[in-house]
Amino acid sequence: MRVLLVDLPARDGFVSKDTVVGGYGSRLLPFSRVTRIIGELKRRFLDVPSVQLAHIAAILARYGHEVIWSRGEIANVDVAIVLSSLVDHRHEAAWADRLRRATGAHVGFVGLAASKLPELFRGAADFVVIGEPESAVERLARGEVLTGDSVSAPAPDLDALPFARWDALEERGRHHVPFSPRPYGGGIPLLASRGCPEFCTYCPHRILAGHRVRSVSNIVDELETIRDRFRNPYVIFRDPLFTADRERALMLADEILARGLQLRFECETRLDRLDPDLLDALHRAGLRAMSFGVESVSSEILRRVGRRPTPEPHQRAILDHCRRRGIATAAFYVLGFLQDDWASIAATIDYSIALDSSVAQFKLLTPYPATPLWKQLAPRVYETDWEKFDGFTPTFEHPHLSPRELRFLLGAAYTRFYMRPSLVAHWTRVTARPVRSMVRWADGRIARRHARKERASMSRTVTC
Ligand code: SF4
């Protein structure tokens, strides 16, 4: 059987799919000068291939089927499996429909969006996989013809899955870029666990299946295959909470070193699941960048969405340690929680600057389908176009802030964080005291200019 695995590039804006926002994906349509630059950088560095499709490829190959990767190219095949997203679902469905008509291929969708909102894809597909795709794909590989909604049970033992296959992927990680640990063209994604053991009510990472982990030896076996396939690989661990288990993370670092794998890697985690000793061990094993959610500076706001706050001194200590070790940091923030107002959002933006991560991402609170937050906010949701649930568009009636104000504050967050001399000093690792004090002085002047511009456009925003 010839099978086409399809990860469509987005119709417009910068779209991340696969494991981003649990698989719903996000779309950045630039709305300011700063977000235009960020969108371009994301296109160059964050276009990571789909690890879900690579696992599907491995299962099909295990049964001797021919696998062809597609970024939108049409081919004569027996079956096509299309990666779904929420933010680009119309484009994906239209493309699948065209493929079906042109080639007569049996077409199906996989992914979180297809699992939770199959009605968006049914009209364009012969089957829609509901759940983690591996068990349905295994049935397909054995000769079953999947039709309609094909329920697929989560993999109980992640070690039993074959390693992701990257045969068709071009060489990655060869072109290094100044100030960025991630090479030009991205890296190789790897899932060392699935799901998340935490309870943040807004998070889509925990709504498809429970938290499960792979054994350390199984992960490092896969890392060895990546090392054998790519020169100087840069691995992107896509687990939402990579250091959930401290002992396991230490064992993983030890095993990477014991096997002499010369890797560089990045991961996503929570700051309260890190300490200097763990960071040092991971850094020795190749950790060069990490991302983490700060979300809001207000502990009370975080508690209201089921998120355990991390004490500020701990956050600052971890960031300081990362700077000393040369580990790049990406902090995520969410604006527009129900208790948020101008003052609390301004405080979160100020905190993002004080924390001084290497990069920051600000998004608007979005009630994603099937999350506990969706159930809570459904009566307030006015947006009916699922593609607008992209993390940058207001979607529900906020008790204190209008959609214009939310967008304004989102734009201000990006401008304030990225347009300041101290960020350049951070990237270039300037430590000389006289230069740092000059940078602080310049920061103050720029901040005052931002404030003047914000006041001017704020009055326009609030009155129009
Ligand atoms: S810590 Fe919270 S936001 Fe992060 S992946 Fe887990 S549930 Fe989601």
Residues whose N, C-alpha, C, O or C-beta is under 5 A from the ligand:
A	BS01	SF4	C196 E198 F199 C200 C203 H205 P240
